[in-house]
Amino acid sequence: MASTLSAFGMLCADFIKDYSKTVMITDDAQLTILDQTIESLTNQGLCDLRQAGFIDTKIRIETSVDVRYVGQSYELTIPYSRNLIDDFALTHQDIYGYKRANAKIEIVNARVRASGLTDKPTITRHARQTHDPSPAFLKENIVYFSEGARLIPVYQGEKLKHGNHVQGPAIIIRSDTTILLDSFEDAAVDSVLNLIIRIKHPQY
């Protein structure tokens, strides 16, 4: 078992808003209602993201519909297009192994996802160093474990380099957190300075 602690914290995620409206369309003649609904949801998404500070070139709109055969209790989400009926039949066959020729379909929901695209940070990859973490060593501290007090090393997290390996028990101190490694844990630093913590089975 392993967990990862990123040296970069949370990256700049895109700003996403989802919109949906139930339409329950079973007749081709009602597809204009679907078009109007998709247009209305799209305009709402554009308006909300513009108000949030995104310019149009940084806004991505994705449209889809939830479709099923009449009488089914589950839907498949299909990209919104003039070919959505054929796309639904092909997707249904891919997933369930069959399609129903000439069966009526039902468009249940119209969906729009509006994404405000953020600038992503440039991640630098670092050259591998030795396993030895001693350049990041700060001091030794007494820590009380369930089996009693132990004197263990303390490391400065920001000084750990790619390839360094810290065997627990140890403490890693960073500006945003403090990490305690137990005796059944160890940590390695990857090329983008993530701290990969491996948890082995403790011996009880």
C-alpha positions as CSV (number, residue, x, y, z in Angstrom):
1,M,0.0,0.0,0.0
2,A,1.3,3.5,-0.9
3,S,0.2,7.0,-0.7
4,T,1.5,10.2,-2.3
5,L,2.0,13.6,-0.9
6,S,2.5,16.2,-3.6
7,A,5.2,18.9,-3.1
8,F,3.0,21.2,-5.2
9,G,-0.1,20.9,-3.2
10,M,-3.3,21.2,-5.2
11,L,-2.8,22.0,-8.9
12,C,-4.9,24.6,-10.6
13,A,-8.0,22.6,-11.4
14,D,-10.5,23.7,-14.1
15,F,-13.6,25.5,-12.9
16,I,-16.5,23.2,-13.8
17,K,-20.3,23.8,-13.6
18,D,-22.8,21.1,-14.7
19,Y,-26.4,21.9,-15.8
20,S,-29.2,19.5,-16.6
21,K,-32.9,19.6,-17.3
22,T,-35.4,16.7,-17.7
23,V,-37.1,16.8,-21.1
24,M,-38.7,13.3,-21.6
25,I,-38.8,13.4,-25.4
26,T,-40.0,10.4,-27.3
27,D,-41.0,12.0,-30.7
28,D,-38.6,13.3,-33.4
29,A,-41.0,16.2,-33.8
30,Q,-40.0,17.3,-30.2
31,L,-36.3,17.6,-31.0
32,T,-36.6,21.3,-31.4
33,I,-37.5,21.4,-27.6
34,L,-34.2,19.6,-27.0
35,D,-32.3,22.1,-29.1
36,Q,-33.9,25.0,-27.2
37,T,-33.1,23.3,-23.8
38,I,-29.4,22.7,-24.8
39,E,-29.1,26.3,-26.0
40,S,-30.7,27.7,-22.8
41,L,-28.3,25.6,-20.6
42,T,-25.4,26.6,-22.7
43,N,-26.2,30.2,-22.4
44,Q,-26.5,29.8,-18.6
45,G,-23.1,28.2,-18.4
46,L,-21.5,30.9,-20.5
47,C,-23.1,33.6,-18.4
48,D,-22.0,32.0,-15.1
49,L,-18.4,31.5,-16.3
50,R,-18.1,35.0,-17.7
51,Q,-19.3,36.3,-14.4
52,A,-16.6,34.1,-12.7
53,G,-14.0,36.0,-14.8
54,F,-13.4,33.6,-17.7
55,I,-13.1,34.9,-21.2
56,D,-14.7,33.0,-24.1
57,T,-11.5,31.4,-25.3
58,K,-11.0,29.9,-21.8
59,I,-14.5,28.4,-21.7
60,R,-15.3,24.9,-23.0
61,I,-18.9,23.7,-23.5
62,E,-19.7,20.0,-23.6
63,T,-23.3,18.9,-24.3
64,S,-24.9,15.5,-23.9
65,V,-28.2,13.7,-23.4
66,D,-29.4,10.8,-21.3
67,V,-31.1,8.3,-23.6
68,R,-32.9,5.0,-23.1
69,Y,-35.3,2.7,-24.9
70,V,-38.9,3.3,-23.9
71,G,-39.6,1.1,-21.0
72,Q,-36.0,0.8,-19.7
73,S,-35.2,2.0,-16.2
74,Y,-31.6,3.1,-17.0
75,E,-30.1,5.6,-19.4
76,L,-26.9,6.0,-21.4
77,T,-25.3,9.4,-21.6
78,I,-24.6,10.2,-25.3
79,P,-22.9,13.3,-26.8
80,Y,-25.5,15.7,-28.1
81,S,-25.6,15.7,-31.9
82,R,-28.0,15.1,-34.9
83,N,-26.7,11.5,-34.9
84,L,-27.6,10.9,-31.2
85,I,-30.2,8.2,-32.0
86,D,-27.7,6.2,-34.1
87,D,-24.9,6.9,-31.5
88,F,-27.2,5.6,-28.7
89,A,-27.9,2.4,-30.6
90,L,-24.2,1.8,-31.2
91,T,-23.2,2.6,-27.6
92,H,-26.0,0.3,-26.3
93,Q,-24.7,-2.5,-28.5
94,D,-21.1,-1.9,-27.3
95,I,-22.1,-2.0,-23.7
96,Y,-24.9,-4.5,-23.6
97,G,-24.2,-6.6,-26.7
98,Y,-27.4,-5.7,-28.6
99,K,-29.6,-3.0,-30.0
100,R,-33.3,-2.9,-30.8
101,A,-34.0,-2.2,-34.4
102,N,-36.9,0.2,-34.9
103,A,-37.5,0.5,-31.1
104,K,-38.6,3.8,-29.7
105,I,-36.2,5.8,-27.7
106,E,-36.7,8.3,-24.9
107,I,-34.5,11.3,-24.3
108,V,-34.7,11.8,-20.5
109,N,-32.3,14.6,-19.7
110,A,-30.4,17.4,-21.5
111,R,-27.0,18.1,-20.0
112,V,-24.4,20.8,-20.4
113,R,-20.9,21.0,-18.7
114,A,-19.3,24.4,-18.8
115,S,-15.6,24.4,-18.0
116,G,-13.4,27.4,-17.2
117,L,-9.9,26.4,-18.3
118,T,-7.2,27.5,-15.9
119,D,-3.5,27.9,-16.7
120,K,-1.6,24.8,-15.4
121,P,1.7,25.2,-13.7
122,T,4.9,24.0,-15.3
123,I,6.3,21.0,-13.4
124,T,10.0,20.6,-13.4
125,R,11.5,17.1,-13.3
126,H,14.6,16.7,-11.2
127,A,17.7,14.6,-11.7
128,R,18.0,11.5,-9.5
129,Q,20.2,11.8,-6.4
130,T,21.4,9.2,-4.0
131,H,19.2,7.3,-1.6
132,D,20.9,9.1,1.3
133,P,18.6,11.7,2.9
134,S,21.2,13.0,5.3
135,P,21.6,16.5,3.7
136,A,18.0,17.1,4.8
137,F,18.6,15.9,8.4
138,L,17.7,18.5,11.1
139,K,17.9,16.8,14.4
140,E,16.6,13.9,16.5
141,N,13.5,14.1,18.6
142,I,11.9,11.8,21.2
143,V,8.6,10.5,20.0
144,Y,6.2,8.3,22.1
145,F,4.9,5.3,20.3
146,S,2.6,2.6,21.7
147,E,5.6,0.5,22.5
148,G,7.4,3.4,24.3
149,A,9.6,6.4,23.7
150,R,12.1,6.4,20.8
151,L,14.7,8.8,19.6
152,I,14.1,9.3,15.8
153,P,15.5,11.5,13.1
154,V,13.8,14.6,11.8
155,Y,14.2,15.8,8.2
156,Q,13.4,19.0,6.4
157,G,10.9,18.0,3.6
158,E,11.8,20.8,1.2
159,K,15.5,19.6,1.2
160,L,14.7,16.1,0.2
161,K,15.8,15.3,-3.4
162,H,14.7,12.9,-6.1
163,G,15.8,9.4,-5.2
164,N,16.1,10.1,-1.4
165,H,14.7,7.3,0.8
166,V,13.6,7.8,4.4
167,Q,13.1,4.7,6.5
168,G,10.7,5.0,9.4
169,P,10.5,5.7,12.2
170,A,11.2,9.3,11.2
171,I,9.6,12.7,11.1
172,I,9.5,14.8,7.9
173,I,8.7,18.5,8.5
174,R,7.4,20.7,5.7
175,S,6.1,24.2,5.6
176,D,2.5,22.9,5.1
177,T,2.5,19.7,7.1
178,T,4.4,17.3,9.4
179,I,4.6,13.6,8.6
180,L,5.4,10.9,11.0
181,L,6.7,7.6,9.5
182,D,6.2,4.6,11.8
183,S,8.7,1.7,11.8
184,F,6.6,-0.1,9.2
185,E,6.6,2.8,6.8
186,D,9.1,4.4,4.4
187,A,9.1,7.3,2.0
188,A,10.8,7.9,-1.4
189,V,11.0,11.1,-3.4
190,D,10.1,11.0,-7.1
191,S,11.2,13.1,-10.0
192,V,8.7,15.9,-9.4
193,L,9.4,15.9,-5.6
194,N,6.3,14.0,-4.6
195,L,6.7,12.0,-1.4
196,I,5.7,8.4,-2.0
197,I,4.9,6.8,1.3
198,R,4.8,3.0,1.4
199,I,2.9,1.3,4.3
200,K,4.0,-2.2,5.0
201,H,2.1,-4.5,7.3
202,P,2.9,-3.6,10.9
203,Q,4.2,-6.3,13.1
204,Y,1.9,-6.7,16.2
